[in-house]
Amino acid sequence: MVRVLVPWADDLAPNLGLRALYRGSAELLRRAIPNVEVVAQYYSRGSAPVNIGSPKTLLRELVLNSRGARDWMARFDLVFDTRMGDSFADHYGLDRLVAHSALAEFARLNQVPVVLGPQTIGPFQSRRGRLVASWSLNRAALVVARDQVSGDAAASLGRPVDLVTTDVVFALPVPDPSEQLDVVVNVSGLLWEHDTHLPKSRYRETVHSLLDELSRRGREVTLLAHVLDSPYPDNDVPTVIALAAERNLRCVVPSGLDEARSLLRGARLVLGSRMHACLNAISVGTPAIPLAYTRKFAPLLDGIGWPYVVELGAADPTGGVLDLLDREAELHEQLARTRLLAEAQMAELVNTLAGFWAAERGDTRSRARLPRSS
């Protein structure tokens, strides 16, 4: 049995994007590595005896192994690290970048190879961020980017990627539709309530403007939460419930990833502020218009031949969406080509992982691990 750790992923996370990252990673690993067991660990949630997000704790465990973290890591043959998809950057703060890099280094020092799976790499806006990123990239056994801009960012830090592919969501099976819907609009509670990426007042104005225009066009709108209810600020549920009540619209809070993907499968069109709401839609065969708030959107989607991205920071995002609505038939026509391209990239990734593991397995007997505690 080959045991692979997928950190920073969680099949119980409120954020359905994290669930998609875990399940997509697990599916790819099952295709690439025979007889594999895939294990998720999200900070303190999972089998780890410590919080893997604490660099100080990991350093103490590396030296003392007082709580058995070194023994725990030694039970794995590989770490497949997607860093929450877009956290290998410093725009979420240096603490997160350092914590994620510390876990990868903890694995490496325990002689467990680290694969940086498909993810956004960068941007790195600080000198310290670039130093940490370069340090972590150059210690990975294999580096995979999910867009060319990320590949260029890695190369600029001295570690060209081994493969540019797309998001692991395209490895997931396509469900049957749960019902037929017209336009599903995913509203981000994070953007609605916080000024982290752009002024929330502007985001709210854009959402209301889009809903007004959809109403004028006679479209039937369903609001969707893609980050489920939790105590954390990043939560779509209160926002979509309040907005639905205000505008007399239907809203859906799915029970999990399966229900969300089935619902998206039955939609005619999706407008999404969460990137994985859009990726889930496209991967199940529904065209999506992403409302992008960071640079992770456009390069990834361009890489699979999907140029229909509207930047929320543009002068007139509503006009951009309306232009694409006028070309909706084109989106439906392009969708089949996009999915074929994404599936081909997933197949290439499986082959890359299989080749890497075959080479790694041939080297396994010569790897010396740190001694386990008695």
JOPEVEN-V379254 format. One record per pair of residues at least 4 apart in sequence whose ideal C-beta (glycine too) atoms are under 8 Angstrom apart, sorted by sequence separation. I is the first residue (numbers start at 0). J is the second residue. D is the distance in whole Angstrom. If there is no record, write none. Layout:
I_J_D + I_J_D
//
This chain:
8_12_8 + 14_18_7 + 15_19_6 + 16_20_6 + 17_21_7 + 18_22_6 + 19_23_6 + 20_24_6 + 21_25_6 + 22_26_6 + 23_27_6 + 24_28_6 + 25_29_6 + 26_30_7 + 27_31_6 + 28_32_6 + 40_44_7 + 41_45_6 + 43_47_7 + 47_51_5 + 49_53_7 + 53_57_7 + 54_58_6 + 55_59_6 + 56_60_6 + 57_61_6 + 58_62_7 + 59_63_6 + 60_64_6 + 64_68_7 + 67_71_6 + 68_72_6 + 69_73_6 + 70_74_7 + 82_86_5 + 89_93_6 + 91_95_5 + 92_96_7 + 93_97_6 + 94_98_6 + 95_99_6 + 96_100_6 + 97_101_6 + 98_102_7 + 99_103_7 + 100_104_6 + 101_105_6 + 102_106_7 + 103_107_6 + 104_108_6 + 105_109_7 + 107_111_7 + 124_128_6 + 125_129_7 + 126_130_6 + 127_131_6 + 128_132_6 + 129_133_6 + 130_134_6 + 131_135_6 + 132_136_6 + 133_137_6 + 134_138_7 + 135_139_7 + 145_149_6 + 146_150_7 + 147_151_6 + 148_152_7 + 149_153_7 + 150_154_6 + 151_155_6 + 152_156_7 + 154_158_7 + 165_169_6 + 187_191_6 + 188_192_6 + 189_193_6 + 194_198_6 + 197_201_6 + 198_202_7 + 199_203_6 + 200_204_6 + 201_205_6 + 202_206_6 + 203_207_6 + 204_208_6 + 205_209_6 + 206_210_6 + 207_211_6 + 208_212_6 + 209_213_6 + 210_214_6 + 211_215_7 + 212_216_6 + 214_218_7 + 224_228_8 + 229_233_8 + 234_238_8 + 235_239_6 + 236_240_6 + 237_241_6 + 238_242_6 + 239_243_6 + 240_244_7 + 241_245_6 + 242_246_6 + 243_247_8 + 254_258_5 + 255_259_7 + 256_260_6 + 257_261_6 + 258_262_6 + 259_263_6 + 260_264_6 + 261_265_7 + 262_266_7 + 272_276_7 + 273_277_7 + 274_278_6 + 275_279_6 + 276_280_7 + 277_281_6 + 278_282_6 + 279_283_6 + 281_285_7 + 291_295_8 + 292_296_8 + 294_298_7 + 295_299_6 + 296_300_6 + 297_301_6 + 298_302_6 + 299_303_8 + 301_305_7 + 309_313_7 + 312_316_8 + 315_319_6 + 316_320_7 + 317_321_6 + 318_322_6 + 319_323_7 + 320_324_6 + 321_325_7 + 322_326_7 + 323_327_7 + 326_330_7 + 327_331_7 + 328_332_6 + 329_333_6 + 330_334_7 + 333_337_6 + 334_338_6 + 335_339_7 + 336_340_6 + 337_341_6 + 338_342_6 + 339_343_6 + 340_344_7 + 341_345_6 + 342_346_6 + 343_347_7 + 344_348_6 + 345_349_7 + 346_350_7 + 347_351_6 + 348_352_6 + 349_353_6 + 350_354_6 + 351_355_6 + 352_356_6 + 353_357_6 + 354_358_7 + 355_359_6 + 356_360_6 + 357_361_7 + 358_362_7 + 359_363_7 + 362_366_7 + 12_17_4 + 40_45_4 + 60_65_7 + 64_69_4 + 82_87_4 + 86_91_6 + 91_96_7 + 106_111_4 + 107_112_7 + 123_128_4 + 144_149_4 + 153_158_5 + 154_159_4 + 186_191_6 + 190_195_8 + 194_199_5 + 197_202_6 + 213_218_4 + 229_234_6 + 243_248_5 + 253_258_4 + 271_276_4 + 280_285_4 + 281_286_7 + 291_296_4 + 300_305_4 + 301_306_6 + 311_316_5 + 12_18_6 + 29_35_6 + 39_45_6 + 40_46_7 + 43_49_8 + 50_56_6 + 51_57_7 + 59_65_7 + 60_66_6 + 64_70_7 + 106_112_8 + 107_113_6 + 123_129_5 + 136_142_6 + 144_150_4 + 153_159_6 + 154_160_7 + 189_195_7 + 190_196_6 + 193_199_6 + 214_220_7 + 228_234_6 + 242_248_7 + 243_249_7 + 253_259_4 + 263_269_6 + 271_277_4 + 280_286_7 + 281_287_5 + 291_297_6 + 300_306_7 + 310_316_7 + 313_319_6 + 11_18_8 + 28_35_5 + 38_45_7 + 40_47_5 + 43_50_4 + 49_56_5 + 60_67_8 + 89_96_5 + 106_113_5 + 153_160_5 + 189_196_8 + 190_197_7 + 192_199_6 + 213_220_5 + 226_233_6 + 227_234_8 + 243_250_4 + 269_276_7 + 280_287_4 + 289_296_5 + 300_307_8 + 301_308_8 + 309_316_5 + 323_330_7 + 9_17_5 + 10_18_5 + 29_37_7 + 38_46_7 + 42_50_5 + 43_51_8 + 49_57_7 + 60_68_4 + 61_69_6 + 88_96_7 + 144_152_8 + 191_199_6 + 226_234_6 + 227_235_7 + 228_236_4 + 242_250_7 + 269_277_6 + 300_308_6 + 8_17_6 + 9_18_7 + 12_21_8 + 28_37_5 + 42_51_6 + 43_52_8 + 60_69_6 + 86_95_6 + 87_96_7 + 123_132_5 + 144_153_6 + 150_159_7 + 190_199_6 + 226_235_5 + 227_236_6 + 228_237_8 + 253_262_6 + 271_280_7 + 278_287_8 + 310_319_8 + 7_17_8 + 8_18_8 + 42_52_4 + 86_96_7 + 103_113_5 + 150_160_5 + 210_220_6 + 225_235_6 + 226_236_8 + 240_250_6 + 277_287_4 + 309_319_4 + 10_21_5 + 40_51_6 + 49_60_6 + 57_68_7 + 121_132_7 + 142_153_6 + 149_160_7 + 191_202_6 + 224_235_4 + 239_250_5 + 251_262_6 + 269_280_4 + 276_287_7 + 277_288_8 + 289_300_7 + 297_308_5 + 309_320_5 + 8_20_5 + 9_21_6 + 10_22_7 + 25_37_4 + 56_68_8 + 87_99_7 + 103_115_8 + 120_132_7 + 190_202_4 + 191_203_6 + 223_235_8 + 224_236_5 + 240_252_8 + 277_289_4 + 296_308_5 + 8_21_4 + 24_37_7 + 86_99_6 + 150_163_5 + 239_252_7 + 263_276_8 + 297_310_8 + 149_163_8 + 224_238_8 + 266_280_7 + 309_323_7 + 187_202_8 + 191_206_8 + 224_239_5 + 274_289_6 + 5_21_6 + 8_24_6 + 120_136_8 + 142_158_6 + 144_160_5 + 147_163_5 + 223_239_7 + 236_252_5 + 263_279_5 + 269_285_6 + 271_287_6 + 307_323_5 + 49_66_5 + 82_99_5 + 136_153_6 + 143_160_6 + 146_163_7 + 222_239_4 + 259_276_8 + 263_280_4 + 268_285_7 + 269_286_7 + 270_287_7 + 271_288_7 + 272_289_8 + 274_291_8 + 291_308_5 + 21_39_5 + 48_66_5 + 142_160_5 + 143_161_6 + 144_162_8 + 145_163_8 + 267_285_7 + 268_286_6 + 269_287_4 + 270_288_5 + 271_289_6 + 272_290_5 + 289_307_8 + 291_309_7 + 5_24_5 + 48_67_5 + 49_68_5 + 80_99_7 + 139_158_7 + 142_161_6 + 143_162_5 + 144_163_5 + 145_164_6 + 146_165_8 + 260_279_5 + 264_283_4 + 266_285_5 + 268_287_7 + 269_288_7 + 271_290_7 + 277_296_8 + 288_307_6 + 289_308_5 + 290_309_6 + 291_310_5 + 292_311_5 + 5_25_7 + 48_68_6 + 115_135_8 + 136_156_6 + 137_157_6 + 141_161_5 + 143_163_8 + 144_164_7 + 145_165_6 + 186_206_6 + 222_242_6 + 259_279_6 + 263_283_6 + 264_284_6 + 265_285_8 + 268_288_7 + 270_290_7 + 272_292_7 + 287_307_8 + 288_308_8 + 289_309_7 + 291_311_6 + 292_312_7 + 47_68_7 + 115_136_7 + 136_157_7 + 137_158_5 + 143_164_6 + 145_166_5 + 222_243_5 + 264_285_6 + 274_295_6 + 286_307_8 + 288_309_6 + 290_311_5 + 80_102_8 + 136_158_4 + 184_206_8 + 260_282_8 + 263_285_5 + 274_296_6 + 281_303_8 + 5_28_8 + 48_71_6 + 80_103_6 + 133_156_4 + 256_279_8 + 260_283_5 + 277_300_8 + 307_330_6 + 17_41_8 + 47_71_6 + 115_139_5 + 120_144_5 + 132_156_6 + 133_157_6 + 228_252_7 + 281_305_7 + 3_28_5 + 46_71_7 + 78_103_7 + 113_138_7 + 114_139_7 + 118_143_8 + 119_144_8 + 133_158_7 + 184_209_7 + 227_252_7 + 274_299_8 + 113_139_5 + 114_140_6 + 115_141_7 + 117_143_5 + 118_144_7 + 119_145_6 + 184_210_7 + 222_248_6 + 224_250_7 + 227_253_7 + 290_316_7 + 307_333_8 + 113_140_6 + 114_141_4 + 115_142_5 + 116_143_6 + 117_144_7 + 118_145_6 + 119_146_7 + 121_148_8 + 129_156_6 + 221_248_7 + 222_249_7 + 223_250_7 + 224_251_7 + 78_106_5 + 87_115_7 + 112_140_4 + 114_142_8 + 115_143_6 + 117_145_4 + 121_149_6 + 220_248_5 + 221_249_5 + 222_250_4 + 223_251_5 + 224_252_5 + 305_333_7 + 3_32_7 + 10_39_6 + 12_41_7 + 112_141_8 + 114_143_7 + 120_149_4 + 123_152_7 + 184_213_8 + 220_249_8 + 221_250_7 + 222_251_7 + 224_253_7 + 304_333_7 + 9_39_6 + 119_149_5 + 120_150_7 + 122_152_7 + 221_251_6 + 223_253_8 + 290_320_8 + 1_32_5 + 8_39_5 + 75_106_8 + 87_118_6 + 88_119_7 + 100_131_5 + 104_135_7 + 107_138_5 + 118_149_7 + 121_152_4 + 182_213_6 + 1_33_8 + 3_35_6 + 5_37_6 + 8_40_8 + 9_41_4 + 87_119_7 + 88_120_8 + 90_122_7 + 93_125_7 + 96_128_6 + 100_132_8 + 103_135_6 + 120_152_5 + 121_153_8 + 288_320_6 + 304_336_6 + 305_337_5 + 1_34_6 + 2_35_8 + 3_36_7 + 5_38_7 + 6_39_8 + 7_40_8 + 8_41_7 + 11_44_7 + 72_105_6 + 78_111_6 + 80_113_6 + 82_115_7 + 85_118_7 + 87_120_5 + 88_121_5 + 89_122_8 + 120_153_5 + 123_156_8 + 304_337_5 + 0_34_6 + 1_35_5 + 2_36_5 + 3_37_5 + 4_38_5 + 5_39_5 + 6_40_5 + 7_41_6 + 72_106_6 + 77_111_7 + 78_112_7 + 80_114_7 + 81_115_8 + 84_118_6 + 85_119_4 + 87_121_7 + 88_122_6 + 89_123_5 + 90_124_7 + 93_127_6 + 97_131_6 + 100_134_7 + 104_138_6 + 225_259_7 + 303_337_5 + 0_35_8 + 1_36_7 + 3_38_7 + 4_39_8 + 5_40_7 + 6_41_8 + 9_44_6 + 76_111_7 + 77_112_6 + 78_113_5 + 79_114_5 + 80_115_6 + 81_116_4 + 84_119_7 + 88_123_6 + 89_124_6 + 93_128_6 + 96_131_6 + 100_135_4 + 103_138_7 + 288_323_5 + 0_36_6 + 2_38_6 + 4_40_6 + 9_45_8 + 73_109_6 + 75_111_5 + 77_113_8 + 78_114_7 + 80_116_6 + 81_117_7 + 82_118_5 + 89_125_5 + 96_132_7 + 99_135_8 + 103_139_7 + 182_218_5 + 184_220_6 + 186_222_6 + 188_224_8 + 206_242_7 + 210_246_6 + 223_259_7 + 288_324_8 + 304_340_5 + 38_75_7 + 68_105_8 + 72_109_5 + 73_110_8 + 77_114_7 + 79_116_5 + 81_118_5 + 181_218_5 + 182_219_7 + 183_220_8 + 184_221_7 + 185_222_8 + 186_223_8 + 189_226_7 + 303_340_5 + 73_111_7 + 89_127_8 + 93_131_7 + 181_219_4 + 182_220_5 + 183_221_5 + 184_222_6 + 185_223_5 + 186_224_8 + 187_225_8 + 188_226_6 + 210_248_8 + 235_273_8 + 303_341_5 + 72_111_6 + 89_128_3 + 180_219_7 + 181_220_7 + 182_221_7 + 183_222_8 + 184_223_7 + 185_224_8 + 187_226_8 + 193_232_7 + 223_262_7 + 272_311_8 + 69_109_6 + 88_128_8 + 120_160_8 + 181_221_8 + 183_223_5 + 185_225_5 + 192_232_7 + 223_263_8 + 180_221_5 + 286_327_7 + 303_344_7 + 37_79_8 + 89_131_8 + 288_330_8 + 302_344_8 + 54_97_6 + 58_101_8 + 89_132_8 + 189_232_7 + 54_98_6 + 57_101_5 + 61_105_6 + 188_232_8 + 189_233_5 + 286_330_4 + 6_51_6 + 32_77_8 + 53_98_7 + 57_102_7 + 60_105_8 + 87_132_7 + 188_233_7 + 189_234_8 + 221_266_8 + 286_331_6 + 52_98_5 + 188_234_5 + 189_235_8 + 192_238_7 + 225_271_7 + 52_99_8 + 54_101_4 + 61_108_6 + 117_164_5 + 188_235_4 + 191_238_5 + 226_273_7 + 286_333_8 + 57_105_5 + 61_109_8 + 87_135_8 + 117_165_7 + 187_235_6 + 188_236_7 + 223_271_8 + 225_273_4 + 286_334_5 + 117_166_6 + 186_235_6 + 188_237_6 + 285_334_8 + 52_102_7 + 117_167_6 + 185_235_7 + 188_238_4 + 225_275_7 + 270_320_7 + 284_334_7 + 28_79_6 + 51_102_5 + 116_167_7 + 187_238_8 + 188_239_8 + 225_276_4 + 186_238_6 + 186_239_5 + 223_276_7 + 281_334_7 + 51_105_8 + 225_279_8 + 284_338_7 + 24_79_6 + 186_242_6 + 268_324_8 + 281_337_6 + 282_338_7 + 24_81_6 + 281_338_7 + 80_139_8 + 268_327_7 + 282_341_7 + 281_341_8 + 20_81_5 + 84_145_8 + 209_270_7 + 268_330_8 + 20_83_7 + 20_84_5 + 17_83_6 + 17_84_8 + 4_72_8 + 16_84_6 + 183_251_8 + 202_272_8 + 4_75_5 + 2_74_6 + 3_75_7 + 6_78_7 + 2_75_5 + 3_76_7 + 4_77_7 + 5_78_8 + 7_80_7 + 8_81_7 + 2_76_5 + 3_77_5 + 4_78_5 + 5_79_5 + 6_80_6 + 7_81_7 + 1_76_5 + 2_77_8 + 3_78_7 + 4_79_7 + 5_80_8 + 7_82_6 + 8_83_8 + 1_77_7 + 3_79_5 + 5_81_7 + 7_83_5 + 7_86_7 + 183_262_7 + 183_263_6 + 177_258_7 + 84_166_7 + 180_262_7 + 190_272_6 + 174_257_7 + 183_266_4 + 177_261_4 + 178_262_7 + 182_266_7 + 185_269_7 + 176_261_6 + 177_262_5 + 180_265_6 + 181_266_7 + 182_267_6 + 183_268_7 + 184_269_8 + 185_270_7 + 187_272_4 + 205_290_7 + 81_167_7 + 174_260_5 + 175_261_7 + 176_262_8 + 179_265_5 + 180_266_4 + 181_267_5 + 182_268_5 + 183_269_5 + 184_270_5 + 185_271_4 + 186_272_6 + 187_273_6 + 174_261_5 + 177_264_7 + 178_265_5 + 180_267_7 + 181_268_7 + 182_269_8 + 183_270_7 + 184_271_8 + 185_272_6 + 176_264_4 + 177_265_6 + 182_270_7 + 185_273_5 + 27_116_8 + 171_260_7 + 175_264_7 + 176_265_3 + 174_264_6 + 202_292_8 + 173_264_7 + 185_276_4 + 7_99_6 + 24_116_6 + 185_277_8 + 6_99_8 + 197_292_6 + 6_102_6 + 196_292_4 + 183_280_8 + 196_293_6 + 4_106_8 + 190_292_6 + 187_292_8 + 212_317_6 + 205_311_6 + 4_111_8 + 168_275_7 + 209_317_6 + 212_320_8 + 216_324_7 + 166_275_8 + 169_278_8 + 173_282_7 + 174_283_7 + 202_311_6 + 208_317_4 + 212_321_6 + 168_278_5 + 173_283_5 + 201_311_8 + 168_279_6 + 171_282_6 + 173_284_6 + 205_316_5 + 209_320_6 + 166_278_5 + 205_317_6 + 169_282_5 + 168_282_5 + 197_311_6 + 196_311_8 + 197_312_6 + 190_311_8 + 166_299_6 + 165_299_7 + 169_303_8 + 165_302_6 + 165_303_5 + 163_302_7 + 27_167_6 + 30_170_8 + 26_167_8 + 23_166_7 + 24_167_5 + 27_170_5 + 23_167_3 + 26_170_4 + 23_168_5 + 26_171_6 + 23_169_7 + 148_294_7 + 20_167_6 + 23_170_5 + 19_167_7 + 20_168_8 + 23_171_6 + 19_168_5 + 22_171_6 + 146_295_8 + 149_298_7 + 148_298_4 + 147_298_6 + 19_171_7 + 146_298_4 + 146_299_4 + 145_299_6 + 146_301_7 + 147_302_6 + 146_302_5 + 145_302_8 + 169_338_8 + 122_294_7 + 169_341_4 + 169_342_6 + 169_344_7 + 170_345_5 + 119_295_4 + 165_341_5 + 169_345_5 + 167_345_8 + 165_344_5 + 119_299_7 + 164_344_5 + 165_345_7 + 164_345_7 + 164_347_7 + 164_348_5 + 162_347_7 + 162_348_6 + 85_274_8 + 162_351_5 + 161_351_7 + 84_275_8 + 90_293_7 + 143_348_7 + 85_293_7 + 143_351_7 + 16_225_7 + 15_225_5 + 16_226_8 + 85_295_5 + 141_351_8 + 14_225_8 + 15_226_7 + 84_295_8 + 141_352_8 + 14_226_5 + 15_227_7 + 13_226_6 + 14_227_8 + 13_227_4 + 141_355_5 + 13_228_7 + 140_355_7 + 13_229_4 + 13_231_7 + 14_233_7 + 140_359_7 + 13_233_8 + 13_234_7 + 117_348_7 + 22_256_7 + 18_255_7 + 19_256_6 + 15_253_7 + 18_256_4 + 114_352_7 + 15_255_7 + 15_256_5 + 114_355_7 + 15_259_5 + 10_256_8 + 112_359_6 + 20_275_8 + 19_275_5 + 110_366_5 + 16_273_6 + 110_367_6 + 16_274_7 + 110_368_5 + 16_275_3 + 19_278_7 + 109_368_6 + 110_369_7 + 15_275_6 + 16_276_8 + 19_279_6 + 109_369_6 + 15_276_8 + 108_369_7 + 15_279_7 + 77_356_7 + 77_359_7 + 76_363_8 + 73_368_6 + 73_369_7 + 73_371_6 + 69_369_6 + 70_371_5 + 69_371_7 + 70_372_6 + 69_372_7 + 67_372_7 + 64_371_8 + 64_372_5 + 27_345_7 + 31_349_5 + 30_349_5 + 31_350_8 + 32_352_7 + 27_348_6 + 31_352_4 + 32_353_7 + 27_349_6 + 31_353_4 + 30_353_8 + 28_352_7 + 32_356_5 + 27_352_7 + 31_356_6 + 1_356_8
//
